[in-house]
Amino acid sequence: MTTRTSLFSHRTIRQGAISAVGSVKIKLLLACCIGLTLFVLAGRTASFMGWKQGAASFHRSSLPGKGYALLINTWKRNDLLKKSISHYASCPGLASIHIVWSEPDPPSESLKKFLNHIIHLNGRVIELKFDINKEDSLNNRFKEITDLKTDAVFSIDDDIIFPCTSVEFAFTVWQSAPDTMVGYVPRIHWVDKLKGNQDTYLYSGWWSVWWTGTYSMILSKAAFFHKKYLSMYTYEMPSSIREYVTKNRNCEDIAMSFLVANATGAPPIWIKGKIFEIGSTGISSLGGHSERRTHCVNWFASKYGRMPLVSTSVKAIDSRSSWFW
């Protein structure tokens, strides 16, 4: 009886010890997980602070003769224009600002004074120009700019903000493929299988891209491209396409995607980036938008005599600021 009691006691003590050790290990593992999570969150705090975060780690692109030109399209929204310029003027790679102005009245002296003041606050020499247009056409945003001092053009709408870190990353990606269109807003075209014709296509928006992970266009509302495409859009692209854009007030971004794809035979590059929309919804929220865009895709393809757009699933992600990549 004594022997059995002793054995039972030893077994109980051993099992208790094993249980205690297992409990300690689990607690240590949980503590490590919590500690690692807090460390990662601390390192990523800046990414949750909105679009006003700094970009001090990208100074190399601000060397003389380098950098990019900001080409910003605006229309009677001076408040948004001021916010956008105030933000992008702090991006280290920015070399010049070109505002596409198609309003009937010229920009006011007060607006010019405010924008120049904002630029000078950063203590850098950044050229600011208003590109005045007599005609109100969406083609104006891609008119040739003869005195650009940089090869890179960052085309942006006045109601969209990207953190400077994201813009500088996109710029470095563009530098690795300067003939390609690099940007944040992907779209896709599909063969219209219901028509049973390989030469009929459908235009699809963000949700199709998200579901399939495939895209063939980058919208020019937020994209880098080489300045040569401004000249090609103005002088080499079929004039009937520019006329279509002016008449229908739509699809100038698709026309630029067609132009670049036709010149390179390559797909664009999608950049993962947080978009801050500071304005109201645009024409994309109107009924029949996809149908009109589908008509653009098919009409442009007919003018090129083929479909130049190339689909891809490649996505560029800055691994320094992403948890999963």
Secondary structure in CASP SS format (residue, H / E / C, confidence):
PFRMAT SS
TARGET T0000
AUTHOR 0000-0000-0000
METHOD secondary structure of the structure
MODEL  1
M C 1.00
T H 1.00
T H 1.00
R H 1.00
T H 1.00
S H 1.00
L H 1.00
F H 1.00
S H 1.00
H H 1.00
R H 1.00
T H 1.00
I H 1.00
R H 1.00
Q H 1.00
G H 1.00
A H 1.00
I H 1.00
S H 1.00
A H 1.00
V H 1.00
G H 1.00
S H 1.00
V H 1.00
K H 1.00
I H 1.00
K H 1.00
L H 1.00
L H 1.00
L H 1.00
A H 1.00
C H 1.00
C H 1.00
I H 1.00
G H 1.00
L H 1.00
T H 1.00
L H 1.00
F H 1.00
V H 1.00
L H 1.00
A H 1.00
G H 1.00
R C 1.00
T H 1.00
A H 1.00
S H 1.00
F H 1.00
M C 1.00
G C 1.00
W C 1.00
K C 1.00
Q C 1.00
G C 1.00
A C 1.00
A H 1.00
S H 1.00
F H 1.00
H H 1.00
R H 1.00
S H 1.00
S H 1.00
L C 1.00
P C 1.00
G C 1.00
K C 1.00
G C 1.00
Y E 1.00
A E 1.00
L E 1.00
L E 1.00
I E 1.00
N E 1.00
T E 1.00
W C 1.00
K C 1.00
R C 1.00
N H 1.00
D H 1.00
L H 1.00
L H 1.00
K H 1.00
K H 1.00
S H 1.00
I H 1.00
S H 1.00
H H 1.00
Y H 1.00
A C 1.00
S C 1.00
C C 1.00
P C 1.00
G C 1.00
L E 1.00
A E 1.00
S E 1.00
I E 1.00
H E 1.00
I E 1.00
V E 1.00
W E 1.00
S C 1.00
E C 1.00
P C 1.00
D C 1.00
P C 1.00
P C 1.00
S C 1.00
E H 1.00
S H 1.00
L H 1.00
K H 1.00
K H 1.00
F H 1.00
L H 1.00
N H 1.00
H H 1.00
I H 1.00
I H 1.00
H H 1.00
L H 1.00
N C 1.00
G C 1.00
R C 1.00
V C 1.00
I C 1.00
E E 1.00
L E 1.00
K E 1.00
F E 1.00
D E 1.00
I E 1.00
N C 1.00
K C 1.00
E C 1.00
D C 1.00
S C 1.00
L H 1.00
N H 1.00
N H 1.00
R H 1.00
F H 1.00
K C 1.00
E C 1.00
I C 1.00
T C 1.00
D C 1.00
L C 1.00
K C 1.00
T C 1.00
D C 1.00
A E 1.00
V E 1.00
F E 1.00
S E 1.00
I E 1.00
D E 1.00
D C 1.00
D C 1.00
I E 1.00
I E 1.00
F C 1.00
P C 1.00
C H 1.00
T H 1.00
S H 1.00
V H 1.00
E H 1.00
F H 1.00
A H 1.00
F H 1.00
T H 1.00
V H 1.00
W H 1.00
Q H 1.00
S H 1.00
A C 1.00
P C 1.00
D C 1.00
T C 1.00
M C 1.00
V E 1.00
G E 1.00
Y C 1.00
V C 1.00
P E 1.00
R E 1.00
I E 1.00
H E 1.00
W E 1.00
V E 1.00
D C 1.00
K H 1.00
L H 1.00
K H 1.00
G C 1.00
N C 1.00
Q C 1.00
D C 1.00
T C 1.00
Y E 1.00
L E 1.00
Y E 1.00
S E 1.00
G C 1.00
W H 1.00
W H 1.00
S H 1.00
V H 1.00
W H 1.00
W H 1.00
T H 1.00
G C 1.00
T C 1.00
Y E 1.00
S C 1.00
M E 1.00
I E 1.00
L C 1.00
S C 1.00
K C 1.00
A E 1.00
A E 1.00
F E 1.00
F E 1.00
H E 1.00
K C 1.00
K H 1.00
Y H 1.00
L H 1.00
S H 1.00
M H 1.00
Y H 1.00
T H 1.00
Y H 1.00
E C 1.00
M C 1.00
P C 1.00
S H 1.00
S H 1.00
I H 1.00
R H 1.00
E H 1.00
Y H 1.00
V H 1.00
T H 1.00
K H 1.00
N H 1.00
R C 1.00
N C 1.00
C C 1.00
E H 1.00
D H 1.00
I H 1.00
A H 1.00
M H 1.00
S H 1.00
F H 1.00
L H 1.00
V H 1.00
A H 1.00
N H 1.00
A H 1.00
T H 1.00
G C 1.00
A C 1.00
P C 1.00
P C 1.00
I E 1.00
W E 1.00
I E 1.00
K C 1.00
G C 1.00
K C 1.00
I C 1.00
F E 1.00
E E 1.00
I C 1.00
G C 1.00
S C 1.00
T C 1.00
G C 1.00
I H 1.00
S H 1.00
S H 1.00
L C 1.00
G C 1.00
G C 1.00
H H 1.00
S H 1.00
E H 1.00
R H 1.00
R H 1.00
T H 1.00
H H 1.00
C H 1.00
V H 1.00
N H 1.00
W H 1.00
F H 1.00
A H 1.00
S H 1.00
K H 1.00
Y H 1.00
G C 1.00
R C 1.00
M C 1.00
P C 1.00
L C 1.00
V C 1.00
S C 1.00
T E 1.00
S C 1.00
V C 1.00
K E 1.00
A E 1.00
I C 1.00
D C 1.00
S H 1.00
R H 1.00
S H 1.00
S C 1.00
W C 1.00
F C 1.00
W C 1.00
END
